[in-house]
């Protein structure tokens, strides 16, 4: 079971503990963690994370293809997770990334701003 995070903090459950996630919500939390963590930033887990933080520094014409590559690489260790679509929308020096997935037949969508 994953604990729910909001702005880098665990979300209290109102009973002295933390809110737990399950099913698709748990998978989506793990997906977001893998995508938002800089690959190589955790010394004992060097394969965890993605290179998505580099996207705003790449040429605009290369960003879509690199997003697809970095997302697939970051999510490769997740069992039963199938990448359906990766969409990058440029907005100057940053952009919006939308990742559509399927987990055990359940559609999931992750969105983040880079």
Residue pairs with C-beta under 8 A, 6 or more apart in sequence:
1 20
1 21
1 22
1 26
2 20
2 21
2 26
2 29
2 30
3 10
3 11
3 18
3 19
3 20
3 21
4 10
4 11
4 18
4 19
4 20
4 21
4 25
4 29
5 11
5 29
5 33
10 18
10 19
11 18
11 19
12 18
12 19
13 19
13 20
21 29
23 106
24 103
24 106
24 108
27 78
27 81
27 103
27 108
28 108
28 110
30 78
31 75
31 78
31 81
31 99
31 101
31 108
31 110
32 110
32 112
34 48
34 49
34 50
34 74
34 75
34 78
35 50
35 52
35 71
35 74
35 75
35 97
35 99
35 110
35 112
36 50
36 52
36 112
37 48
37 49
37 50
38 49
38 50
38 51
38 53
39 46
39 47
39 48
39 49
39 50
39 51
39 73
39 74
40 46
40 49
41 49
42 48
42 49
47 77
49 74
50 70
50 71
50 73
50 74
51 66
51 70
51 73
52 67
52 70
52 71
52 74
52 97
52 112
52 114
53 114
54 66
54 70
55 63
55 66
55 67
55 70
55 88
55 95
55 97
55 114
56 93
56 94
56 95
56 114
58 66
60 90
63 88
63 90
63 95
64 86
64 87
64 88
67 86
67 88
67 97
68 86
71 83
71 86
71 97
71 99
72 83
72 86
75 81
75 83
75 101
80 103
80 104
81 101
81 102
81 103
82 101
82 102
82 103
83 99
83 100
83 101
84 100
84 101
84 102
84 107
85 98
85 99
85 100
86 97
86 98
86 99
86 100
87 97
87 98
87 99
87 100
88 95
88 96
88 97
89 95
89 96
89 97
89 98
94 113
94 114
95 113
95 114
96 111
96 112
96 113
96 114
97 111
97 112
97 113
97 114
98 109
98 110
98 111
99 109
99 110
99 111
100 107
100 108
100 109
101 107
101 108
101 109
101 110
102 108
